């Protein structure tokens, strides 16, 4: 048994090994008519005969021999042939590029090369060689630490004269491994403009990225003078390791300019000062899950007219007669079947927007931009993935598609729910999944909402269905945190992930992977921003779970157990009188506890003449008025909806589920009513 367990652990360890690939190019063809090529690299991996993008480097301007700092990680499987394709592009515009050259190889070829350095020929679309590509592999070591550095320079050399006084210095960081002489570029700072005493922006870099978790590894720092032509000027270098910074967090390093010609003496190039050093432990998504972190999903579905009539086979909502899911339903199933596992109560609020509902309780001629898809104004929640699918199928043909598309009401709804959770100290982290077929018509309001959500326990997933232009959705994704709201505030963190469904509709597993790729980091980033560490894992012993006796709830009061049946034995044998006395004492305590919790009520018999009045009284208590169903012309107008913020209870929110904490307060219903009244957009 121990041997099998060790084998399983070994196999699991092998399965999660990763390689980090560092890419360089040499002697690239020049495709730029003005200066020289502006290259970047896209890497693909073959899965089921399809090439799937797995990473992309940064863009380097005006350079035919680039060393890219952005690395690409992938899983390594010794027993599987993993095919790779690398495309080197020349940048023209955000939507246009030219391919300089393509090279194909395998992970095994890279890993098996001398010093794990692969060099291959690039071939252009005409079949001619167009340069060289170099790929260096390093095994990824698991390390969650983060290194924070503040660096400055003093007495740097002047490289410009007359009107171009000063220097534009920037730094490059390289790993120096003991077993080879090939430094690997891992980080590059911005350049400081026209100064010989620069103070660079604070560097925040994962220890795995900088030194692969090896705090003894030498890190080379090179000082360069930035030139817009791409022909930067080397000024000097020094080395350090993390271990020495742990001992002396502030120190000065002499920068020396080293010459390839050993006959020349190295020159001093100034001083590099380490003004601040911090080694911070970064928690992982699994750390928070182990501490009881809950995810709560919210689903919002677009029913605007641009989706097409659901009875039309060309419609994005079309489902075949044999029940084949629509494109919307395919996306829902692919993502929700993973997310629902992290939702403890499995209750999911489901909303529709952009249409006129013709349901039993929600029946109106006004276009609604937020309404419960389950036709329950009191509680929009359904149970699990099956509940979402059933709700979608049931409501689809009871909706009159309209428009336009507004995301602001949906985002505000989720923001208020997240604020409620935060105010009450809840462990819930909300995930709003929006499925839509086009651009939002309230872009600025949506940007304002997303930036205002930075301090809320909320992530937003947007899945674009169909072939529309999703340029604005890509702006909302905001991976570089450059988005600015109407008041000039910048995004504090990345909380939106946009994915176009069409690019992954033939591979549901790849779709869910792309959609959920950023979610763990978004949760961790929020927790770090709020200063919330993960709770310690609950130390649950196996003997805490016992089979209940006589249908009583599970209780564990430390009684001896029969390991074969895991119940309290009737005739327990004891080695000492002390054990026997202790056991019988605990049995009496347990029996008293059961009698207190589950008292047996004496059975009462009534005479026939006494039974009838009680039966009549019971019937009166159970009499309910018939449910009132509004026809379309009598449905209460939305102007009559009054939103009243319910006063949150002082206790219980932290332990209640999202549905219990919000739906029972009338909060979900209240905001839905307010949203459609407040955001009274014109119909399409």
C-alpha positions in Angstrom: 0.0 0.0 0.0 2.8 2.4 0.9 4.6 1.5 -2.4 1.5 2.3 -4.5 1.1 5.6 -2.7 4.7 6.5 -3.4 4.2 5.6 -7.1 1.1 7.8 -7.3 2.9 10.7 -5.7 5.8 10.3 -8.1 3.5 10.2 -11.1 1.7 13.3 -9.9 5.0 15.1 -9.3 6.1 14.2 -12.8 2.8 15.4 -14.3 3.1 18.9 -13.0 6.7 19.6 -14.0 7.0 22.8 -16.0 9.6 24.3 -18.2 10.2 28.0 -18.7 11.4 29.0 -22.2 13.5 32.1 -22.9 13.6 33.2 -26.5 16.2 35.2 -28.5 16.6 35.8 -32.2 19.6 36.5 -34.4 20.1 38.0 -37.9 16.4 38.6 -38.5 15.4 39.8 -42.0 14.6 43.5 -42.0 11.0 44.1 -43.0 10.8 47.8 -41.9 11.1 50.3 -44.8 12.2 53.1 -42.4 14.5 51.6 -39.8 14.8 47.9 -38.9 12.2 45.3 -37.9 10.2 45.5 -34.6 10.0 41.8 -33.7 7.9 39.8 -31.2 7.3 36.0 -31.0 4.2 34.0 -30.7 4.5 30.3 -29.6 2.0 27.6 -30.4 1.5 24.0 -29.2 -0.2 21.3 -31.2 -3.3 19.8 -29.5 -5.5 17.3 -31.4 -4.0 18.4 -34.7 -4.8 22.1 -33.9 -2.2 24.7 -33.2 -3.0 26.5 -29.9 -1.4 29.7 -28.8 0.4 29.3 -25.4 2.3 32.5 -25.1 3.7 35.7 -26.6 6.8 37.8 -25.9 6.9 41.5 -25.6 7.6 43.8 -28.6 11.1 45.1 -29.1 11.6 48.1 -31.3 14.2 48.3 -34.0 16.2 45.2 -33.3 17.3 42.3 -35.5 19.0 40.5 -32.6 16.5 40.7 -29.8 16.6 39.0 -26.4 13.1 38.8 -25.0 12.5 39.2 -21.3 9.0 37.7 -21.4 9.3 34.0 -21.0 6.8 31.3 -21.8 5.9 28.4 -19.4 4.5 25.0 -20.4 3.9 21.6 -18.8 6.6 19.0 -19.5 5.6 15.4 -20.1 8.5 13.1 -20.9 6.3 10.4 -22.3 4.4 12.7 -24.8 5.7 14.2 -28.0 4.9 17.9 -27.6 5.1 19.9 -30.9 5.9 23.6 -30.8 5.7 26.3 -33.5 7.3 29.7 -33.1 6.3 32.6 -35.3 8.5 35.8 -35.3 6.4 38.8 -36.4 7.3 42.3 -37.4 4.9 44.8 -35.8 3.1 47.2 -38.1 -0.1 48.2 -36.1 -2.2 46.7 -33.3 -4.2 44.8 -35.9 -1.5 44.1 -38.5 1.9 42.4 -38.7 4.2 40.5 -41.1 5.7 37.1 -40.4 9.5 37.3 -40.5 9.9 33.6 -40.1 8.6 30.3 -38.6 10.4 27.5 -36.8 9.0 24.2 -35.5 10.5 21.9 -32.9 9.4 19.7 -29.9 9.7 20.1 -26.2 11.9 17.0 -26.1 14.3 18.5 -28.6 14.7 21.6 -26.5 15.0 19.7 -23.2 17.5 17.2 -24.7 19.8 19.8 -26.3 23.2 20.6 -24.8 22.7 23.0 -21.9 19.0 22.9 -22.9 19.6 25.5 -25.6 17.9 24.9 -28.9 18.9 26.9 -32.0 16.9 26.6 -35.2 16.4 28.3 -38.6 13.6 30.6 -39.2 11.9 30.2 -42.6 9.6 32.8 -44.2 6.5 32.2 -46.2 8.6 31.9 -49.4 10.6 29.0 -47.9 13.8 31.0 -47.5 15.8 31.3 -44.3 15.1 34.6 -42.5 17.2 34.3 -39.3 17.9 32.2 -36.3 15.8 31.5 -33.2 17.3 30.4 -29.9 15.2 28.8 -27.1 16.7 28.2 -23.7 14.8 26.0 -21.2 14.8 26.1 -17.4 12.9 23.8 -15.1 10.4 25.9 -13.1 10.8 25.6 -9.3 7.8 26.3 -7.2 8.3 29.5 -5.3 5.6 32.0 -4.2 7.9 34.6 -2.8 7.9 38.1 -4.4 10.9 40.4 -4.5 10.4 44.2 -4.2 13.3 46.4 -5.1 13.9 50.2 -5.3 17.0 51.1 -7.2 18.8 54.4 -8.0 22.0 55.4 -9.7 24.7 58.0 -8.9 27.5 59.5 -11.0 26.5 57.7 -14.2 28.6 58.7 -17.3 27.4 61.4 -19.6 26.6 59.9 -23.1 25.1 63.0 -24.7 26.5 66.5 -25.1 25.5 70.0 -26.3 21.7 70.1 -26.5 21.3 66.4 -25.7 22.8 66.7 -22.2 22.5 63.7 -19.9 21.8 59.9 -20.2 18.6 57.8 -20.6 19.6 54.8 -18.4 17.8 51.5 -17.9 18.7 48.2 -16.3 18.6 44.6 -17.5 18.6 41.6 -15.1 20.1 38.2 -16.1 20.2 34.9 -14.4 23.7 33.4 -14.2 23.6 29.6 -13.8 26.7 27.8 -12.5 26.5 25.1 -15.1 26.7 27.3 -18.2 28.0 30.6 -19.4 24.8 31.8 -21.1 23.1 34.5 -19.1 19.3 34.6 -19.5 17.5 38.0 -19.6 14.6 37.9 -17.1 13.7 41.5 -16.4 14.1 45.0 -17.9 13.3 48.4 -16.3 11.9 51.5 -18.0 14.4 54.1 -19.0 14.9 57.4 -17.0 15.1 60.4 -19.3 18.1 62.7 -19.4 19.7 62.1 -16.0 22.9 60.8 -14.5 21.2 60.2 -11.1 18.1 58.1 -12.0 15.5 56.7 -9.5 13.7 53.9 -11.2 10.2 52.8 -10.5 9.8 50.2 -7.8 10.4 46.7 -9.1 8.0 44.0 -8.1 9.0 40.6 -9.5 8.4 37.0 -8.6 11.4 35.2 -7.1 10.7 32.3 -9.5 11.0 34.8 -12.4 14.2 36.5 -11.2 16.2 33.7 -9.8 14.0 30.6 -10.1 13.7 30.5 -6.4 17.5 30.0 -5.9 18.6 32.8 -3.5 22.2 31.9 -4.0 22.0 32.4 -7.8 24.1 35.3 -9.0 22.0 38.0 -10.8 23.8 40.2 -13.3 22.6 43.8 -13.7 23.6 45.6 -16.8 23.3 49.4 -17.2 22.3 50.6 -20.7 21.7 54.0 -22.3 18.5 53.9 -24.2 18.5 54.9 -27.9 15.3 55.2 -30.0 17.0 53.5 -32.9 17.3 50.3 -30.8 21.1 50.4 -30.8 21.4 50.9 -27.0 24.7 51.8 -25.5 26.2 49.5 -22.9 27.6 51.4 -19.9 28.5 48.9 -17.2 27.4 46.0 -14.9 27.4 44.5 -11.4 26.1 41.3 -9.7 24.2 40.5 -6.6 22.2 37.6 -5.1 19.0 37.6 -3.0 20.8 36.0 -0.1 23.1 39.0 0.4 20.2 41.4 0.2 18.5 39.5 2.9 21.5 40.2 5.2 22.0 43.8 4.0 18.8 45.2 2.4 20.4 48.6 1.5 23.8 48.7 -0.1 25.8 50.2 -3.0 27.3 48.4 -5.9 30.1 49.7 -8.2 29.2 49.5 -11.8 32.1 48.5 -14.1 32.3 48.6 -17.8 33.8 45.3 -18.9 35.5 45.0 -22.3 35.7 41.8 -24.4 39.3 42.7 -25.1 41.0 41.6 -22.0 43.9 44.0 -22.7 41.6 46.9 -21.8 41.1 47.7 -18.2 37.6 47.8 -16.9 36.2 51.3 -16.3 34.0 52.5 -13.5 30.5 53.6 -14.6 29.0 54.9 -11.4 27.1 53.5 -8.5 24.0 51.3 -8.3 22.2 51.8 -5.0 19.7 49.3 -3.5 17.5 51.6 -1.6 14.9 49.1 -0.6 14.6 45.3 -0.5 11.7 43.2 0.6 11.1 39.5 0.3 7.4 39.0 0.6 5.6 35.6 0.7 2.8 35.5 -1.8 -0.1 33.3 -1.0 -1.7 31.1 -3.7 -5.3 30.5 -4.7 -5.2 27.1 -3.1 -4.0 28.6 0.2 -7.2 30.6 0.3 -9.3 27.6 -0.8 -7.8 25.5 2.0 -8.9 28.2 4.4 -12.5 28.0 3.3 -12.7 30.7 0.6 -15.9 30.5 -1.3 -16.6 31.6 -4.9 -20.1 32.7 -5.8 -21.1 32.8 -9.5 -23.5 35.3 -11.1 -24.6 34.7 -14.7 -26.0 37.4 -17.0 -27.2 36.5 -20.6 -27.7 38.8 -23.6 -31.1 38.5 -25.3 -30.8 41.5 -27.6 -32.2 41.4 -31.1 -28.7 41.2 -32.7 -28.5 37.6 -31.5 -31.2 36.7 -34.1 -34.5 34.9 -33.7 -33.9 31.8 -31.6 -36.0 29.8 -34.1 -33.6 30.7 -36.9 -30.7 28.2 -37.3 -28.4 31.3 -37.8 -29.3 32.6 -34.4 -26.7 32.5 -31.6 -29.5 31.2 -29.3 -30.6 28.5 -31.8 -31.0 25.0 -30.4 -31.7 22.0 -32.7 -34.7 19.8 -32.3 -32.6 17.0 -30.9 -31.5 19.3 -28.0 -28.0 20.4 -29.2 -27.0 23.4 -27.2 -26.8 26.9 -28.6 -23.5 28.8 -28.7 -24.5 30.6 -25.5 -25.3 27.3 -23.7 -22.0 25.7 -24.9 -20.1 28.5 -23.3 -22.1 28.3 -20.1 -21.6 24.6 -19.7 -17.8 24.8 -20.4 -17.2 27.4 -17.8 -19.8 26.7 -15.1 -19.0 23.0 -14.8 -15.6 24.1 -13.4 -16.6 27.2 -11.4 -19.6 25.5 -9.7 -17.2 23.2 -7.8 -15.9 26.2 -5.8 -19.4 27.4 -4.9 -20.3 25.7 -1.7 -24.1 26.2 -1.9 -24.3 25.8 -5.7 -27.0 28.5 -5.8 -26.5 30.9 -8.8 -28.4 34.1 -9.6 -29.2 34.1 -13.3 -30.2 37.3 -15.1 -31.3 38.2 -18.6 -30.9 41.6 -20.2 -31.8 43.5 -23.4 -35.3 42.1 -24.1 -39.0 42.2 -23.1 -39.9 39.2 -20.9 -43.2 37.4 -21.6 -43.2 35.2 -18.6 -45.8 34.5 -15.9 -44.8 37.0 -13.3 -42.4 39.2 -15.3 -44.4 40.2 -18.3 -43.9 43.7 -19.7 -43.8 45.7 -22.9 -40.8 47.6 -21.6 -37.2 46.5 -22.5 -35.5 45.3 -19.3 -31.8 45.5 -18.9 -31.8 43.4 -15.8 -34.4 40.8 -14.7 -34.4 37.3 -13.0 -34.3 34.7 -15.8 -36.1 32.2 -13.5 -39.3 34.5 -13.4 -38.9 34.8 -9.6 -38.6 38.5 -8.6 -38.1 37.4 -5.0 -35.1 35.2 -5.6 -33.2 34.9 -9.0 -31.2 31.9 -7.9 -31.2 28.4 -9.4 -29.4 25.3 -8.2 -26.2 24.2 -10.0 -25.4 23.8 -13.6 -28.5 21.8 -14.3 -30.6 24.6 -12.9 -28.9 27.2 -15.1 -29.4 25.0 -18.2 -33.0 24.3 -17.4 -33.7 28.0 -16.6 -32.1 29.1 -20.0 -34.1 26.5 -22.0 -37.4 27.2 -20.3 -37.2 31.0 -20.7 -35.7 31.3 -24.2 -39.0 31.2 -26.1 -40.7 33.5 -23.6 -38.6 36.5 -24.4 -39.1 39.2 -27.0 -35.5 40.1 -28.1 -34.9 43.8 -28.3 -31.9 46.1 -27.3 -29.6 47.8 -27.2 -26.8 46.3 -25.1 -26.1 47.9 -21.7 -23.7 46.4 -19.2 -24.0 49.2 -16.6 -27.1 47.8 -14.8 -25.5 44.4 -14.6 -22.2 45.6 -13.3 -23.9 47.8 -10.7 -26.0 44.9 -9.5 -22.9 42.8 -9.0 -21.0 45.6 -7.3 -23.8 46.2 -4.7 -23.9 42.5 -4.0 -20.2 42.4 -3.5 -20.3 45.5 -1.3 -22.9 43.8 0.9 -20.7 40.8 1.3 -17.7 43.0 2.1 -19.6 45.0 4.7 -20.7 41.9 6.5 -17.2 40.3 6.6 -18.3 37.5 4.3 -15.8 35.1 2.8 -17.6 35.2 -0.5 -15.8 36.3 -3.7 -18.2 37.0 -6.5 -17.7 36.2 -10.1 -19.9 37.9 -12.7 -20.0 36.0 -16.0 -21.5 38.1 -18.8 -22.3 36.4 -22.1 -23.0 38.9 -24.9 -22.9 39.1 -28.7 -21.6 42.7 -29.3 -20.3 46.0 -28.0 -21.7 47.7 -25.0 -23.6 50.9 -25.7 -22.6 52.5 -22.3 -18.9 52.0 -22.5 -17.8 54.9 -20.3 -20.2 53.9 -17.6 -18.9 50.3 -17.8 -15.3 51.5 -17.4 -16.3 53.6 -14.4 -17.9 50.6 -12.8 -15.0 48.3 -13.4 -12.5 50.7 -11.9 -14.7 51.4 -8.9 -14.9 47.6 -8.4 -11.1 47.4 -7.7 -11.7 47.4 -3.9 -14.6 44.9 -4.0 -14.5 41.1 -3.9 -15.5 40.8 -7.6 -14.2 39.5 -10.9 -15.9 39.9 -14.2 -15.8 37.3 -17.0 -17.0 38.5 -20.4 -17.5 35.9 -23.1 -18.1 37.3 -26.6 -20.5 35.2 -28.6 -20.5 35.4 -32.4 -18.5 37.3 -35.0 -19.1 40.9 -33.8 -16.3 43.5 -33.3 -15.3 43.1 -29.7 -12.7 45.9 -29.6 -14.4 47.6 -26.6 -14.6 44.4 -24.7 -10.8 44.0 -25.1 -10.4 47.4 -23.7 -12.4 46.4 -20.6 -10.0 43.4 -20.2 -7.3 46.0 -19.1 -4.4 43.5 -18.6 -2.0 46.4 -18.6 -4.0 48.4 -16.0 -4.0 51.5 -18.3 -7.8 52.0 -18.3 -8.9 55.4 -16.9 -12.4 56.3 -15.7 -14.3 59.6 -16.3 -12.7 61.2 -13.2 -9.1 60.3 -14.3 -8.7 57.4 -11.8 -6.6 54.4 -13.0 -7.4 50.8 -12.4 -5.8 49.4 -9.2 -6.0 45.8 -10.3 -7.0 43.6 -13.2 -10.5 42.1 -12.5 -11.9 41.5 -16.0 -11.2 38.6 -18.4 -12.6 38.8 -22.0 -12.6 35.8 -24.3 -14.1 35.6 -27.8 -16.0 32.3 -27.9 -15.4 31.7 -31.6 -11.7 31.2 -31.1 -12.3 28.3 -28.8 -15.7 26.9 -29.6 -14.3 23.7 -31.1 -12.4 22.9 -27.9 -14.6 23.3 -24.7 -11.7 22.4 -22.4 -9.5 25.1 -24.0 -12.3 27.6 -23.7 -12.7 27.1 -20.0 -8.9 27.2 -19.5 -8.7 30.6 -21.3 -11.7 32.0 -19.5 -10.6 31.0 -16.0 -6.8 31.5 -16.5 -6.6 34.9 -14.7 -9.2 34.2 -12.0 -7.0 32.7 -9.3 -4.5 35.6 -9.6 -7.3 38.1 -9.5 -8.6 36.7 -6.2 -5.1 36.7 -4.7 -4.4 40.2 -5.9 -7.6 41.5 -4.3 -6.8 39.7 -1.0 -3.3 41.2 -1.0 -4.7 44.7 -1.8 -7.1 44.4 1.2 -4.4 42.8 3.4 -6.4 39.6 3.9 -4.3 36.5 4.5 -5.8 33.1 4.0 -7.3 31.4 7.0 -5.5 28.4 8.3 -6.7 25.1 7.0 -9.2 23.3 9.2 -7.5 20.4 10.9 -10.1 17.7 10.4 -9.4 14.3 11.9 -10.8 11.2 10.3 -12.6 10.3 13.5 -14.6 13.5 13.5 -16.9 11.9 10.9 -19.1 9.2 12.3 -22.2 7.4 11.1 -25.2 8.9 12.9 -27.3 6.6 15.3 -31.1 6.5 15.1 -31.1 9.2 12.4 -29.6 11.8 14.8 -27.2 14.4 13.3 -23.6 13.5 13.2 -21.9 14.1 16.6 -18.5 13.3 17.9 -17.9 13.5 21.6 -14.8 11.4 21.6 -16.3 7.9 22.2 -14.3 4.8 21.3 -15.2 3.5 17.9 -15.3 0.2 16.1 -12.9 0.8 13.2 -14.7 -1.8 11.0 -18.1 -0.3 11.2 -17.3 3.2 12.5 -20.2 3.1 15.0 -20.4 2.9 18.7 -20.1 -0.7 19.8 -22.6 -2.3 22.1 -20.2 -4.7 23.8 -16.9 -3.0 23.9 -14.0 -4.9 25.5 -11.5 -3.0 27.6 -8.1 -3.8 28.9 -8.4 -1.8 32.2 -11.2 -0.9 34.5 -10.3 2.8 34.0 -11.1 2.5 30.3 -14.4 0.8 31.0 -15.5 3.4 33.5 -14.5 6.2 31.1 -16.4 4.6 28.2 -19.7 4.1 30.2 -19.4 7.6 31.6 -19.2 9.0 28.1 -22.1 6.8 26.9 -24.3 8.3 29.6 -23.3 11.8 28.6 -24.1 11.0 25.0 -27.5 9.6 25.9 -28.3 12.6 28.0 -27.3 14.8 25.1 -29.6 13.0 22.7 -32.5 13.2 25.0 -32.0 17.0 25.3 -31.6 17.5 21.6 -34.3 15.0 20.4 -36.9 14.5 23.2 -39.4 11.8 22.6 -42.9 13.2 22.6 -45.5 11.0 24.2 -48.1 9.8 21.7 -51.5 11.5 22.3 -54.8 9.8 21.4 -57.9 12.0 20.9 -61.4 11.0 21.0 -63.2 11.2 17.6 -65.2 14.3 18.6 -61.9 16.1 19.5 -60.2 15.3 16.2 -62.5 17.1 13.8 -62.2 20.6 15.2 -58.4 20.3 15.2 -58.4 19.2 11.6 -60.6 22.1 10.7 -58.2 24.5 12.6 -55.2 23.0 10.7 -56.9 23.5 7.4 -57.6 27.1 8.2 -54.0 27.7 9.0 -52.9 26.3 5.7 -55.3 28.4 3.5 -53.4 30.5 1.0 -54.8 33.1 -1.5 -54.5 32.0 -5.1 -51.5 33.2 -6.9 -52.2 36.3 -8.9 -50.8 36.2 -12.5 -50.7 39.5 -14.3 -51.7 39.6 -18.0 -49.4 41.9 -20.0 -51.7 44.9 -19.8 -52.0 44.7 -16.0 -48.4 44.0 -15.1 -47.3 46.6 -12.5 -45.3 49.4 -14.2 -41.7 49.6 -13.3 -42.3 53.2 -12.1 -44.1 51.7 -9.1 -41.1 49.6 -8.0 -39.6 51.2 -4.9 -36.1 50.2 -4.0 -35.4 50.1 -0.3 -32.0 49.1 0.9 -32.6 46.5 3.5 -30.7 46.9 6.8 -28.2 44.1 6.9 -28.4 41.9 10.0 -25.6 42.4 12.5 -24.7 38.7 12.6 -24.9 35.7 10.3 -23.8 37.2 7.0 -20.3 35.8 7.3 -21.6 32.3 7.6 -24.6 32.6 5.3 -24.4 31.7 1.6 -24.8 34.5 -1.0 -28.4 33.5 -1.6 -29.3 33.3 2.1 -27.5 36.5 2.9 -28.9 38.6 0.1 -32.1 37.0 -1.3 -33.6 36.7 2.2 -33.1 40.4 2.8 -35.0 41.2 -0.4 -31.8 42.7 -1.7 -31.7 40.9 -5.0 -35.2 41.8 -5.8 -34.9 45.3 -4.7 -31.9 46.2 -6.8 -33.3 44.5 -9.9 -36.4 46.7 -9.6 -34.3 49.8 -9.0 -32.0 49.0 -11.9 -34.6 48.9 -14.5 -36.2 52.1 -13.1 -33.0 54.0 -12.8 -31.4 52.9 -16.1 -34.4 53.7 -18.2 -32.7 53.3 -21.6 -34.5 53.8 -24.9 -35.5 50.6 -26.8 -33.6 49.6 -29.8 
